[in-house]
């Protein structure tokens, strides 16, 4: 086996062909190590983002027999990994399946650990070509293809698919003290907040989950909500719980209010009754997230002029205003992050590769 690996490496050096060494590794059921993909590798498709939709695109690329790689700046399904530990999906398991592989969960609605295991098995059993912790830093269009530079190497590719999601950049409150270590825009699990005074900003699913879980671990919880009620998108089986906890006074809530300042041991809240200062240990700012608009603009993708900043793409093919550059998944919604989910964007992978294969057929026969 050691001699075979050496021969495989020599083939790459002599012929400069990743496809040759990948075929060797396929024969021996060993995934191609990222270190053996040399600078300026030539690929058919690059998929940016290793979440569920990125994996779905990888499955379609593999089925089409195209040379591809999935580039993920973090871990596998990085966004799902950073979801709250006890999170339950709104969708039922069959609605977030990909690649026609059944997703069997213990209950009707799967949990985060079940989803992580499902997508891990998808990636491993299909031996998808994924490079983890490899961030795309630059994309340059050329006459015939794109050059993609990452934190590790460079690639040439004819097609790029952006399946980058929106969970990596929080929407900031823009208030004094937001940069303090006591403030977090992500919530993982409740134990850390035991016996602490916690302010939760927001009233949608992430805020409600954080408020209920930390309350049940003994935190003193105050919610600060801009609107006059709990968010309409809150999971229907959770809504009665949070409403009853607020009604009985177990969780204090200020509606039509906003956080205006954060200090080491207190926060200031603007309420309908005036400015209120309360003691505070931690702030969980569940204010939402947004796509990397700077990256989209850098690629030349047009964004709408309104507050949604929706990227331009053909709804029939998912191709953007940039030739051979596609969008897939929740990134398509811009700031309207509740339009696309796993369950209704899985089809993007099929749509994109239908268009790519059509173009490849024309290219080969030209």
C-alpha positions in Angstrom: 0.0 0.0 0.0 2.9 2.4 0.8 4.4 1.7 -2.6 1.0 2.3 -4.2 0.6 5.6 -2.5 4.1 6.7 -3.6 3.2 5.7 -7.2 0.0 7.7 -6.9 2.0 10.8 -5.7 4.5 10.4 -8.6 1.6 10.3 -11.1 0.4 13.6 -9.8 3.9 15.1 -10.1 4.5 13.7 -13.6 1.1 14.2 -15.1 -0.3 17.1 -13.0 -3.6 15.3 -12.9 -5.7 15.1 -9.8 -8.1 12.8 -11.6 -5.4 10.1 -11.9 -4.6 9.9 -8.2 -8.2 10.2 -7.2 -9.0 7.2 -9.4 -6.2 5.3 -7.6 -7.6 6.2 -4.2 -11.1 5.3 -5.3 -9.8 1.9 -6.3 -8.5 1.4 -2.7 -11.5 3.1 -1.0 -9.2 5.7 0.5 -10.2 9.4 0.3 -7.8 11.7 -1.5 -5.8 13.7 1.2 -6.1 17.5 0.7 -2.3 17.7 0.8 -2.1 15.8 -2.5 -4.2 18.3 -4.4 -1.6 20.6 -5.7 -1.7 24.3 -6.5 -3.8 25.3 -9.5 -5.8 22.0 -9.6 -8.2 22.0 -12.5 -11.8 21.0 -11.7 -15.2 21.1 -13.3 -17.1 22.4 -10.3 -16.2 24.1 -7.0 -18.9 24.1 -4.3 -18.4 26.7 -1.6 -20.0 25.6 1.6 -20.2 22.1 3.3 -23.7 22.4 4.7 -26.6 20.2 3.8 -27.2 22.0 0.5 -23.5 22.0 -0.4 -23.5 18.2 0.3 -26.6 17.8 -2.0 -24.6 19.6 -4.7 -21.7 17.3 -4.1 -23.9 14.3 -4.6 -25.2 15.7 -7.9 -21.7 16.4 -9.1 -20.6 12.9 -8.2 -23.6 11.4 -9.9 -22.8 13.5 -13.1 -19.3 12.2 -13.1 -17.8 15.7 -12.8 -14.5 16.6 -11.1 -15.5 18.6 -8.1 -14.5 19.7 -4.6 -16.6 21.0 -1.7 -14.7 23.8 0.2 -15.8 24.4 3.8 -14.2 27.0 6.0 -15.1 25.2 9.2 -16.2 21.7 10.1 -18.6 19.5 8.2 -22.1 21.1 8.2 -20.5 24.0 10.2 -23.7 26.0 10.8 -25.6 23.0 12.2 -22.7 22.3 14.5 -23.0 25.8 15.9 -26.7 25.5 16.5 -27.9 25.1 20.2 -27.0 21.7 21.5 -30.7 20.8 22.3 -32.2 22.2 19.2 -35.1 20.4 17.5 -35.8 21.1 13.8 -39.0 22.6 12.7 -39.0 20.3 9.7 -39.7 16.6 9.9 -36.8 14.3 9.1 -38.0 13.3 5.6 -38.1 17.0 4.5 -34.4 17.5 5.2 -33.2 14.3 3.5 -30.7 14.7 0.6 -29.6 12.4 -2.1 -32.7 10.2 -1.7 -31.1 8.7 1.5 -33.7 8.1 4.2 -33.3 10.1 7.4 -34.7 8.1 10.3 -35.0 10.0 13.6 -36.3 8.9 17.0 -39.2 11.4 16.9 -41.1 13.1 14.0 -38.9 16.1 14.2 -35.1 15.4 14.4 -32.6 16.9 16.8 -29.3 18.6 16.1 -27.2 15.5 17.1 -29.4 13.3 14.8 -28.9 15.7 11.9 -25.1 15.9 12.4 -24.9 12.1 12.3 -27.2 11.9 9.3 -25.1 14.4 7.2 -21.8 12.9 8.4 -23.0 9.5 7.1 -24.0 11.0 3.8 -20.6 12.6 3.4 -18.6 9.5 4.5 -20.7 6.7 2.8 -20.7 8.6 -0.5 -17.0 9.5 -0.1 -17.7 13.1 -1.1 -14.6 15.1 -1.9 -14.7 17.7 0.9 -11.9 20.0 2.1 -12.6 21.1 5.7 -11.1 24.3 7.2 -10.3 25.7 3.8 -11.6 29.2 3.3 -12.1 30.8 -0.1 -10.2 34.1 -0.1 -10.5 35.2 -3.7 -12.3 34.4 -7.0 -11.0 35.8 -10.3 -12.9 35.3 -13.5 -10.9 34.3 -16.6 -11.6 34.0 -20.3 -12.7 30.3 -20.0 -12.9 29.6 -16.3 -12.5 30.9 -12.7 -9.5 30.9 -10.5 -10.3 30.3 -6.9 -7.7 31.0 -4.2 -8.2 29.5 -0.8 -6.3 29.7 2.5 -4.4 26.6 1.4 -4.2 26.4 -2.5 -5.5 27.5 -5.8 -7.9 26.0 -8.3 -9.2 26.5 -11.8 -12.8 25.6 -12.4 -15.5 26.2 -15.0 -18.4 26.4 -12.5 -18.8 27.7 -9.0 -21.7 27.0 -6.7 -22.1 29.2 -3.6 -24.0 27.3 -0.8 -22.6 29.5 2.0 -25.8 30.0 4.1 -26.1 33.0 6.4 -25.3 31.8 10.0 -21.7 33.1 10.2 -22.4 36.9 10.4 -24.6 38.2 13.2 -26.8 41.2 12.8 -25.4 43.7 15.3 -27.4 45.8 17.6 -25.1 48.8 17.2 -25.2 49.8 20.9 -22.4 50.8 23.3 -20.9 47.8 25.0 -21.8 45.3 22.4 -18.2 44.4 22.0 -17.9 43.3 25.7 -17.0 39.6 26.4 -20.3 39.2 28.3 -22.2 39.6 25.0 -22.8 36.7 22.6 -24.7 36.4 19.4 -24.7 32.7 19.6 -26.2 30.4 22.2 -25.0 26.8 22.7 -26.3 25.3 25.9 -27.7 26.6 29.3 -25.4 25.3 32.0 -22.9 28.2 31.7 -25.7 30.6 32.8 -26.7 28.9 36.0 -27.4 31.4 38.8 -26.6 34.4 36.5 -28.7 37.4 35.4 -29.2 37.0 31.6 -30.8 39.4 29.1 -32.0 37.7 25.9 -32.6 40.1 23.0 -35.1 39.0 20.4 -38.4 37.0 20.3 -37.9 34.4 17.5 -37.0 30.7 17.9 -33.3 31.2 18.9 -34.2 33.8 21.5 -37.2 31.8 22.9 -35.1 28.6 23.2 -32.3 30.4 25.0 -34.7 32.1 27.4 -36.5 28.9 28.3 -33.5 26.7 28.6 -31.5 29.2 30.7 -34.5 29.8 32.9 -34.9 26.1 33.6 -31.3 25.9 34.7 -31.8 28.6 37.3 -30.8 31.8 35.4 -32.7 35.0 36.1 -34.0 35.8 32.6 -35.1 39.1 31.1 -36.3 39.3 27.5 -36.0 42.5 25.5 -38.3 42.5 22.4 -38.8 45.3 19.9 -42.2 44.1 18.7 -45.3 43.9 20.8 -45.4 40.1 21.0 -43.4 36.8 20.6 -42.4 36.2 17.0 -44.9 34.6 14.7 -42.4 32.0 13.5 -41.8 30.6 16.9 -42.3 26.8 16.9 -45.9 26.1 17.7 -45.2 23.6 20.4 -42.9 26.1 22.2 -45.1 29.2 22.0 -47.5 28.3 24.8 -44.5 27.5 27.1 -42.8 30.9 26.6 -46.1 32.8 26.8 -47.0 31.1 30.1 -43.6 31.7 31.6 -43.9 35.4 30.8 -47.5 35.5 32.0 -46.7 34.0 35.4 -43.6 36.2 35.8 -41.0 33.5 35.7 -39.4 35.2 32.7 -39.6 39.0 32.7 -40.3 40.5 29.2 -40.2 44.0 28.0 -42.1 44.4 24.7 -41.9 47.4 22.3 -38.5 47.9 23.9 -34.8 47.9 23.0 -31.4 47.5 24.6 -29.6 50.8 24.3 -26.4 50.3 26.4 -24.4 47.5 27.9 -22.0 47.8 30.8 -20.0 45.3 32.9 -22.6 44.8 35.5 -25.8 46.4 34.1 -27.8 47.2 30.9 -30.0 50.0 29.9 -33.4 49.2 28.3 -35.6 51.8 26.6 -39.2 50.8 27.4 -42.6 52.4 26.7 -42.4 53.6 30.3 -39.0 55.2 30.0 -35.3 54.2 30.4 -34.7 51.3 32.8 -31.4 50.0 34.2 -31.2 46.5 35.5 -28.3 44.4 36.9 -26.9 42.0 34.3 -24.2 39.3 34.0 -24.6 38.2 30.4 -26.4 39.3 27.2 -27.6 36.8 24.6 -28.3 38.9 21.5 -30.4 36.6 19.3 -30.8 39.3 16.7 -30.5 37.2 13.6 -27.8 36.6 11.0 -27.0 37.6 7.4 -25.1 36.3 4.4 -21.6 37.6 3.6 -22.8 40.4 1.4 -19.2 41.8 1.0 -18.2 38.4 -0.5 -21.2 38.4 -2.9 -20.5 41.9 -4.1 -16.8 41.1 -4.5 -17.9 38.3 -6.9 -19.9 40.8 -8.9 -23.3 39.4 -7.9 -26.0 42.1 -8.0 -28.0 42.8 -4.8 -31.4 44.4 -4.7 -31.5 48.0 -3.6 -33.9 47.5 -0.8 -33.3 46.3 2.8 -33.5 42.6 1.7 -30.4 42.9 -0.4 -31.5 39.8 -2.4 -28.9 38.5 -4.8 -29.8 38.3 -8.5 -30.2 34.8 -9.9 -32.3 32.9 -12.5 -35.0 31.0 -10.6 -35.0 28.3 -13.3 -31.3 27.5 -13.1 -30.0 29.3 -10.0 -27.3 31.0 -12.1 -26.4 34.5 -11.0 -25.8 37.5 -13.2 -22.2 36.2 -13.4 -21.8 33.4 -16.0 -21.4 29.9 -14.5 -21.7 31.2 -11.0 -24.6 29.7 -9.1 -26.4 30.1 -5.7 -27.9 27.3 -3.7 -29.8 27.3 -0.4 -30.6 30.0 2.1 -28.1 32.5 0.7 -30.6 33.1 -2.1 -32.8 35.1 0.3 -30.5 37.8 1.2 -31.6 39.4 4.5 -35.0 37.6 4.1 -33.4 34.6 5.8 -36.7 32.9 6.5 -37.6 32.3 2.8 -35.3 29.3 2.1 -34.7 26.3 4.3 -33.1 22.9 3.8 -36.5 21.4 2.9 -37.4 23.8 0.1 -33.9 24.4 -1.3 -32.7 20.8 -1.7 -34.0 21.1 -5.2 -31.5 23.7 -6.1 -28.8 21.1 -6.5 -30.8 19.3 -9.2 -31.7 22.5 -10.9 -28.1 23.7 -11.0 -26.6 20.4 -12.4 -29.3 20.1 -15.0 -28.1 23.5 -16.3 -24.4 22.6 -15.9 -24.8 19.3 -17.8 -26.6 21.1 -20.6 -23.8 23.5 -20.9 -21.2 20.7 -20.8 -23.0 18.9 -23.6 -22.9 22.0 -25.7 -19.3 22.6 -24.9 -18.1 19.1 -25.8 -20.1 19.0 -29.1 -18.9 22.5 -30.1 
